[in-house]
Amino acid sequence: MDNTTLLKSRFEDLAAQADKRFSYTFSGFLSLPEQDLFLKMKNTFPVPAFLYGPSEDSERKIAVFGSSEELGYEPDYPVKVLEIAPVSDRFSETLSHRDYLGAVLNTGIDRSLTGDIVIHETRAWLFCLDSIADFIKETLTHIRHTDVTVREADSDIPELKPSFEEVRLNVPSERLDAVVAAFIKESRTKAALLFTRELVFVNSQVVTSLSAHLKEGDVLNVRGYGKAIYEGIDGTSRKGRLYVVLKKYI
């Protein structure tokens, strides 16, 4: 049985459990392709379901089965935030996202148990399912040659608030392939390959249609190139081309 079939069965099982027990059920953290599969199946479930991201700009999200309208209470999301800090700033290395993720996965846990990792200077914050939080705190003691400590973080973390830069693009039309090409600073031919490879997502759903259009507020994610919120048209050039504005996550 392939991974897609297994994931479909998992979604169906979680939905059935939520319906039978009359309570919320939750998936692990989902990648963008997995979120796309969930959204395509959402209307087939016997209960309402939605995606939840623990921060304003979460890429990895969990699927939630159940709704406050039906159950009468809000879900208690099974997610914690862990702060990873060097034991000594003086002897710490410059660590990348790959370094942090590799160290976490080297503890033996599955990727679905962990969400995004946000790095700021010498510290990082890791989202994870609460069922694995204590294990990570106990077993993650070093990253590369840097000794680290891991503790549960407070709920209000300024470093987790997203930062943006405004990007103003000159495009021939609002067609998605034109916007993507300008966004990644490549030709429309190269942009088209990203659609074919299913690397273009809008609001967590894969988009393969080159002629699709963005709406204000849509979140565009081009894997390997970045993520942005579409702000809409901001004028027309003398040659009739459009200026569109996006808020790019940095």
C-alpha positions in Angstrom: 0.0 0.0 0.0 1.5 3.3 -1.0 1.8 6.4 1.2 -1.1 8.2 -0.4 -3.4 5.3 0.1 -2.2 5.0 3.7 -2.8 8.7 4.4 -6.3 8.6 2.8 -7.2 5.7 5.1 -5.8 7.6 8.1 -7.9 10.6 7.3 -11.0 8.4 6.9 -10.3 6.6 10.2 -9.8 9.9 12.1 -13.1 11.3 10.7 -14.9 8.1 11.6 -13.5 8.2 15.2 -14.6 11.9 15.6 -18.1 11.0 14.3 -18.4 7.9 16.6 -17.0 9.4 19.7 -18.5 12.9 19.2 -15.1 14.5 20.0 -12.2 16.1 18.1 -9.5 14.0 16.5 -6.2 15.3 15.1 -3.7 14.2 12.5 0.0 14.6 12.8 1.7 17.5 11.0 1.1 17.5 7.3 3.4 18.7 4.4 1.9 20.8 1.7 1.2 17.8 -0.6 -0.5 16.0 2.3 -2.6 19.1 3.1 -3.6 19.2 -0.6 -4.8 15.6 -0.3 -6.8 16.4 2.9 -8.5 19.4 1.3 -9.5 17.3 -1.7 -11.1 14.8 0.6 -12.6 17.2 3.1 -16.1 17.2 1.8 -16.3 13.4 1.9 -15.9 13.1 5.7 -18.9 12.5 8.0 -17.8 15.4 10.2 -16.5 19.0 9.5 -12.7 19.1 9.2 -10.2 21.9 8.8 -6.4 22.6 8.8 -4.8 24.2 11.9 -1.4 26.0 11.9 0.0 26.9 15.3 1.5 30.2 14.1 0.5 32.9 11.7 2.7 31.6 8.9 2.7 27.9 9.6 3.6 25.8 6.6 3.2 22.4 8.3 -0.3 22.1 9.7 -2.5 19.4 11.4 -5.9 18.2 10.2 -8.7 18.7 12.8 -11.9 16.6 12.6 -14.9 18.0 14.3 -16.3 21.5 14.9 -17.3 23.8 17.7 -20.7 24.2 16.2 -21.5 20.5 16.5 -19.5 19.7 19.6 -20.2 22.8 21.6 -16.6 23.6 22.6 -13.3 24.7 21.0 -10.6 22.2 20.3 -7.6 21.8 22.6 -4.9 21.6 19.9 -2.3 18.9 20.8 0.6 21.2 20.0 3.5 22.5 22.0 6.3 24.9 21.2 9.9 24.0 22.4 12.7 26.5 22.6 16.1 25.1 21.6 19.0 27.2 22.9 22.8 26.7 23.2 24.1 25.9 26.6 26.7 28.6 26.0 26.2 31.4 23.4 30.0 31.8 23.4 30.7 28.3 22.1 27.6 27.9 19.8 27.8 27.4 16.1 25.7 29.1 13.4 23.1 26.4 12.8 20.8 26.1 9.8 17.2 24.7 9.5 18.7 21.5 8.2 20.9 21.2 11.2 18.0 21.6 13.6 15.7 19.3 11.7 18.4 16.6 11.3 19.2 16.6 15.0 15.5 16.3 15.9 14.9 13.4 13.4 18.1 11.7 14.5 16.4 11.1 17.9 14.3 8.5 16.0 10.9 10.3 15.8 8.8 10.5 12.7 8.6 13.8 10.8 4.8 13.9 11.2 5.3 14.5 14.9 7.0 17.9 14.3 5.9 21.1 12.6 7.8 24.2 11.6 11.2 25.3 13.0 11.7 29.0 13.4 15.2 30.2 13.8 16.3 33.6 15.3 19.9 34.3 16.0 21.3 31.5 18.2 17.9 30.0 19.2 15.1 28.1 17.5 11.5 27.2 18.2 10.1 23.9 17.3 6.4 23.1 17.0 5.6 19.5 17.9 2.8 17.3 19.1 2.5 17.4 22.8 2.8 13.6 23.0 6.5 13.8 21.9 7.5 17.1 23.6 9.0 15.4 26.8 10.9 12.9 24.7 12.5 15.7 22.6 13.3 17.7 25.8 15.1 14.7 27.2 16.9 13.4 24.2 17.9 16.5 22.2 21.1 17.5 23.9 23.4 18.7 21.0 23.2 19.9 17.4 26.4 19.3 15.4 29.0 20.4 18.0 26.8 22.7 20.0 25.4 21.5 23.3 21.8 22.7 23.6 19.0 22.8 26.1 15.3 22.4 25.3 12.4 23.8 27.2 8.7 24.4 26.7 8.3 28.0 25.5 5.7 30.6 26.6 2.7 31.1 24.3 3.6 34.7 23.4 6.9 34.6 21.5 7.8 37.8 19.5 10.3 35.9 17.3 7.5 33.7 16.0 5.6 36.7 14.5 6.1 36.7 10.7 8.1 39.4 8.9 7.3 40.5 5.4 8.8 42.5 2.6 6.6 44.1 -0.1 7.2 42.8 -3.6 5.9 44.8 -6.5 5.8 42.8 -9.8 5.3 43.9 -13.3 3.3 41.2 -15.1 1.4 41.0 -18.4 -1.7 39.6 -16.7 -2.9 38.1 -13.4 -2.5 34.6 -14.8 -0.8 32.5 -12.1 2.0 31.4 -14.4 2.9 35.1 -15.1 2.8 36.0 -11.4 4.9 32.9 -10.4 7.5 33.6 -13.2 7.9 37.2 -11.9 8.0 36.1 -8.3 10.8 33.6 -8.9 12.5 35.8 -11.4 12.5 33.2 -14.1 10.8 32.7 -17.5 7.2 31.6 -17.8 8.6 28.4 -19.5 10.5 27.6 -16.3 7.6 28.6 -14.1 5.4 26.2 -16.1 7.7 23.3 -15.1 7.0 24.0 -11.5 3.3 23.6 -12.1 4.0 20.3 -13.8 6.0 19.1 -10.9 3.2 20.2 -8.5 5.4 22.7 -6.6 3.0 25.6 -6.8 0.4 25.8 -3.9 -2.3 28.4 -3.2 -3.9 28.2 0.3 -2.3 24.8 0.8 -3.7 23.3 -2.4 -1.6 22.3 -5.3 -2.4 24.3 -8.5 -1.5 22.8 -12.0 -3.6 25.3 -14.1 -1.3 28.0 -15.5 -4.3 30.2 -16.2 -5.6 30.2 -12.6 -5.9 33.6 -10.9 -5.1 34.7 -7.4 -7.5 36.5 -5.2 -6.6 39.1 -2.6 -5.5 37.4 0.6 -4.5 34.1 -1.1 -1.3 32.6 0.2 1.1 31.6 -2.7 3.8 29.0 -1.9 6.3 28.1 -4.6 8.4 25.3 -3.2 12.1 26.2 -3.1 11.4 29.9 -3.9 9.3 31.3 -1.1 5.9 32.1 0.2 3.8 35.3 -0.1 0.3 36.8 0.5 -1.2 38.2 -2.7 -2.3 41.8 -2.2 -3.8 42.5 -5.7 -3.3 45.0 -8.5 -1.5 48.2 -7.8 -1.6 50.0 -11.1 -1.0 49.7 -14.8 2.1 50.6 -16.8 2.1 52.8 -19.9 2.3 49.6 -22.0 -0.8 48.1 -20.4 1.1 45.7 -18.1 0.0 45.3 -14.5 1.7 46.0 -11.3 0.8 43.4 -8.6 1.8 43.5 -5.0 2.7 40.5 -2.7 3.8 40.4 0.9 6.7 38.0 0.9 7.5 36.1 4.1 11.2 36.6 5.1 
